[in-house]
Structure formats: structure tokens, C-alpha cells
Amino acid sequence: MSLLSRPLLIGALLLMAGLLGNPGMAGSEPLSVSLSAPHPRSVEEASGGLPHDPDPLSSSVKQPGLGHSSEALTAHEAGREAGAGHLSSAPDETLAAAPLSYRVEDNARVRQFLDRFQTGDRRAVVERWLARAGRYLPMIFGVFRDKGLPEELVFTAMIESGFNPVAVSRAGAKGLWQFMAPTARRYGLRVDRFVDERLDPEKSTVAAANYLRDLYAAFGSWELAQAAYNAGEMKVSRAIRGMGSTDFWVLARGRGLRQETKDFVPAIHAATLIGREPERYGFVIAPEDPLRYELVTVSRATPLKRIATLTGANLEDLERLNSELRLKQTPPGAYALRVPAGDADRMQAALEREAAPRPVASTRAVDRAKSAAAATQPRAPEMHVVQPRETISGIAKQYGVSVTELLHWNDLTETARIFPGDRLRVAVLEARAEEPEQGGFR
């Protein structure tokens, strides 16, 4: 039974949605059900990374480390950007030309990765990848359906990030689809000091779908498109010219591609074979439920901590759902904030109450407030002429001020001496000046 049709693997939602595989879509072994329902919105996972695998899958296909996303399975090399400029996103009118088939090879290189994925600790790692996939597959399949792309391309994300939406590679690629910043911006993602939409699973999936579509249009095969996704278009173009072939498997035997890219494509094919029939390869998957969110509008830059306080929301939930917010606050201007499903109406109402203008106080109330403030404001400094036998402490007491204040106003130190005839600045509080005398001398 297919991975994506088993209730225990991806859950009843996927069965209801009919995810993956129309007849003829998957080469020699089509999947058993078809995509027919709108995808639910998913939310990103902002904490935790892939479990640590001390023995990498290969010398170049790397695995994320535990608890920190700096070791993504594969990195979009900086070289990808050097050759990326000649592609531009194709208009939507060209989507109908995208092929509805994706042939999965079962050759020696693919079988190497099949064996590797089933061996030792790597088996548990791949099972965790497939379990995590349950959070994002409905959303990804919906985007691919809308773009007319083969659904098997989803396993590109599995090899890129292990379906970790906050993965960060050593080269600085980020997110579910491991975009470098220049490519992300070119495909419409916002990357600035406030927001990094590479960490937004849905928006980055749309960008990745457009990028893969354009790569297919440029190279004419999904293997070459995925190789260019990993290495950069110019590197793949140079390898094609050097080998005189447009067959990825031929290029992989030459020296034109880095080992990382040579491993990248067969690893995806191996993951696809496992994803189709996990039981055949001995995998037991407990898929995570698709995560859902709702949107509320935040009208101005506001820290998430403040929003949590105003609305009663859980701060960790807000940070997890909005991990693209680099400063943990919404950017200037209106922003659509993700909140836990079912909380949107209550939270929107709380935010609107906070943003509503406050009533203006009456003129009489304002006058009273001004009078109260004036009563505590010091009068303009006055001068006191020091008399014989007067001391600083005595003068301070006479005017109802502290010795420290008197010293400060006159630039004196604690050990300073005063003499008759010296002139000292003093300040008297209005409130004290208006108080009735209680007897005695001032």
C-alpha cells in the first residue's frame, strides 16, 4: 500500500484529500490515489531539528543535526547563485505545458541510497522525516496541483531539509526548500531585517514550485532540474556542454558536477520509492497531523510578546507559527499574523480594542491634571545669601530640599565649605510654598 494512502502513515486527511498519484504520473509504478480536494493551510515548525545521525548518508549529502538547523541535508551552494540570473519565473500561462509524469529510476546509484536509508540509525532518521512530512504534504500537494507539477517533487524537500521548515545550511540556505536569499527574492519571497519568508513553508513552497518549473523548462528533464536546483543552472549547463549529453545519469559519471549534486538526485529517487511503499522497505511511520492556522491582521509593528499579553495567546505558539519574523515582532505596517486555529476571532477583537482611539478627557479633568503636575514641579531656582553660622544642611532644611540637591545645584562636593556672603542656588516646590506655616521659623 502506498505511503501516502495509508491512514496510519499520513492520516485520514490524506485519504480524504486523495493525495498523490494519478495513473501514469509516476513512471513505472503509478500511485494509487489522486489529488482532488483543496489543501488545508499548514504552519511551520519552529523548534527542534532532525535527529542526529553520526554517520552521514554520504560524503556530500548531509543530515541536519539535533536541535540546531545549521546542518541541512543538502546545501544550496553559493555557486547556485552565480549562475541563476538567466532564469526568470515563467508566466502562469505556461503551466499547462508542465508534464504530468515523473519517472523514478531504479538503478545502481538509487539502490545505493535505498540501502543507505535502511541501514542502522539512518532508518530511524528517514522514519522521522516521513512522519514530519504529514504536517506539510497536504499544503505542498495543493501548491503542486495548482502549478501543474508532478507530486513526486515533494521528495526534493525531504532530501533538502528533512521536511524541517526552519533548517539552515552551512551555506546560509534556509527553510523547507533551502533557498539562498538572492534566489528567494527573485521568486517573490521577502527577505529583509524584519521578515525572512524562506522560513514560511507555504510561501517558500510556491517559490520552489515556480523555480522547479522554470528549471524543467530550461533543461527538459526533472533529473537535470533537480540537479540545477542543488548546484545552480550554470554548473549544470557547463556539465552538459562538457559531456555532450543531457542525460543526468551520464553527467553523474563525469567530472562536471560536484559529488553533492551527483548524490542529490539518486537520493530523491530513493526517497520517492520508499515513500510509495514504506512497508516494502521495512519502515513503520506514525505521521504527524497537518498543522493549521488562521490569520489576524496586526495594524502596526508589535512584539509577539505584547500580542500574547493582549490576546491571551501562548507566546511559544505565536513564535512557532510565525518563525519568519526575525525580530519576534510584526514589521511596520499591517501584517497578517498566523494564530492557532479557532483563536482568530477572539484575538482580532482584542487587537482592535487595543488599537481603538482612547476617549479625550474633559477640559476640567485636563486642568486638574495640569494643576497636579504643576504642584510637583520645582520653581525656578532662587538665590540664598549665606548668613553667619549657617550650614549646608541647615539651609537645605530651611528650604525643604535635600543636601544632595543643594550640593548638585551649586556644583559643590560633600566636603565643600561655605562662608557668609556666598550665594547658593535653591529650589522650592510650589506645593510647599503654598502650604500654611505650621509655626517656627523658616
Disulfide bonds with the S-S distance in Angstrom:
none
